[in-house]
């Protein structure tokens, strides 16, 4: 999993860049300032998860979340904020964030979420060679099925019940 951290707080982003690579399945962590976050940097890093600070004034950061969501619909957006959690969480989720955390809650839950996301991502990733083999096996099974007689007399007894 490729993670992109966008946070103007150097201490926090450095901490995450040291902790997150220790999670099995995290392949790379790229760090940049939130104020410099761009679509191009997300594309170049191949980000699958964006962890972003959300402390810009007014609704500038909400507009950024909406823009990123529109441009990267499959990107998992995780927002960390120091702002009032309840009201900010709802507005960030409406803008397109997948998870919202208060920075004062620490990073343990974030690490749990990242581990869970790695498992989910790995379960849907199928290497091209494996996919090709699965297609070949499926084609062989279909050909064998077409060649055989599939009348109910040839079915095992427990299957005949369902074919009546």
C-alpha positions in Angstrom: 0.0 0.0 0.0 1.3 3.4 -0.9 0.5 6.1 1.6 0.8 9.9 1.0 1.0 12.1 4.1 0.2 15.8 3.7 0.8 17.8 6.9 2.4 21.1 7.6 3.4 19.9 11.0 6.9 18.4 10.4 7.0 16.6 13.8 3.7 14.8 13.2 4.4 13.9 9.5 7.9 12.6 10.4 6.5 10.5 13.2 3.9 8.9 10.8 6.6 8.4 8.2 8.6 6.3 10.8 5.6 4.4 12.3 3.5 3.5 9.2 6.3 1.6 7.2 6.5 -0.8 10.1 3.0 -2.1 9.3 3.2 -5.2 7.0 1.9 -4.4 3.6 2.8 -0.7 3.6 5.2 -0.4 0.7 5.9 3.3 0.7 5.2 6.5 2.6 5.6 9.9 0.9 5.5 13.1 2.9 4.8 16.6 1.8 3.4 19.8 3.2 -0.4 20.0 3.1 -0.1 23.5 1.7 1.8 22.0 -1.3 -0.5 19.0 -1.9 -1.4 18.6 -5.6 -3.1 16.1 -7.9 0.3 15.6 -9.6 2.0 14.6 -6.4 -0.7 12.0 -5.7 -0.4 10.6 -9.2 3.4 10.4 -9.1 3.5 8.6 -5.8 0.7 6.2 -6.8 -1.0 7.0 -3.5 -3.7 4.6 -2.4 -4.2 6.3 1.0 -4.0 10.0 1.7 -3.5 11.1 5.3 -4.0 14.8 5.5 -4.0 17.5 8.1 -7.2 19.5 8.0 -6.6 22.9 9.6 -6.9 25.5 6.9 -9.3 28.4 7.7 -12.9 28.6 6.5 -13.8 25.8 4.0 -10.6 25.8 1.9 -9.7 22.3 3.1 -13.2 21.0 2.6 -13.0 22.2 -1.0 -9.7 20.4 -1.3 -11.2 17.2 0.0 -14.0 17.5 -2.6 -11.6 18.2 -5.4 -9.3 15.2 -4.5 -12.3 12.9 -4.2 -13.5 13.9 -7.6 -10.1 13.4 -9.2 -9.3 10.2 -7.3 -12.5 8.3 -6.5 -10.6 5.2 -5.3 -8.2 7.0 -3.0 -8.8 6.5 0.7 -8.8 9.9 2.4 -8.0 10.0 6.1 -8.2 13.4 7.7 -6.4 14.4 11.0 -7.4 17.6 12.6 -7.0 19.7 15.8 -10.3 21.4 15.2 -13.5 20.6 17.1 -14.0 17.0 16.2 -17.7 16.5 16.0 -18.6 19.3 13.7 -15.5 18.9 11.6 -15.9 15.2 11.2 -19.4 15.5 9.7 -18.3 18.3 7.3 -15.2 16.3 6.2 -17.2 13.2 5.6 -19.7 15.1 3.5 -16.8 16.5 1.5 -15.6 13.0 0.7 -13.3 11.9 3.5 -13.4 8.2 4.4 -12.0 8.6 8.0 -11.6 11.6 10.3 -9.5 11.6 13.5 -8.7 14.2 16.1 -4.9 14.5 16.5 -5.3 14.6 20.2 -6.5 11.0 20.1 -3.1 9.7 19.1 -2.2 7.4 16.3 -3.1 3.9 17.5 -6.5 3.9 15.9 -4.9 5.2 12.6 -2.4 2.3 12.7 -5.3 -0.1 13.2 -7.2 1.4 10.3 -4.1 1.2 8.0 -3.6 -2.5 9.0 -7.2 -3.2 8.1 -7.0 -1.3 4.8 -3.8 -3.3 3.9 -5.7 -6.6 4.5 -8.7 -5.3 2.4 -6.5 -4.1 -0.4 -4.4 -7.3 -0.5 -7.6 -9.4 -0.7 -8.8 -7.6 -3.9 -5.4 -7.4 -5.6 -4.9 -10.3 -8.0 -1.5 -10.4 -9.8 -1.9 -10.5 -13.6 -0.3 -14.0 -13.8 -2.7 -15.4 -11.3 -5.6 -13.8 -13.1 -4.5 -15.3 -16.4 -4.2 -18.8 -14.8 -7.6 -18.5 -13.3 -9.1 -17.6 -16.7 -7.3 -20.6 -18.3 -8.6 -22.9 -15.6 -12.1 -21.6 -15.9 -12.0 -22.0 -19.7 -10.8 -25.6 -19.3 -13.6 -26.3 -16.8 -16.2 -24.9 -19.1 -15.0 -26.9 -22.0 -15.0 -30.1 -19.9 -18.5 -29.3 -18.7 -19.8 -28.7 -22.3 -18.2 -32.0 -23.4 -19.9 -34.0 -20.6 -23.5 -35.0 -20.4 -25.1 -32.9 -17.6 -28.4 -34.8 -17.3 -29.7 -35.2 -13.8 -29.1 -39.0 -13.9 -25.3 -38.2 -13.8 -25.6 -36.0 -10.8 -24.8 -37.1 -7.3 -27.8 -38.0 -5.1 -27.6 -34.8 -3.0 -27.7 -32.7 -6.2 -30.7 -34.4 -7.7 -32.9 -33.0 -4.9 -32.1 -29.4 -6.1 -32.7 -30.2 -9.8 -36.3 -31.4 -9.4 
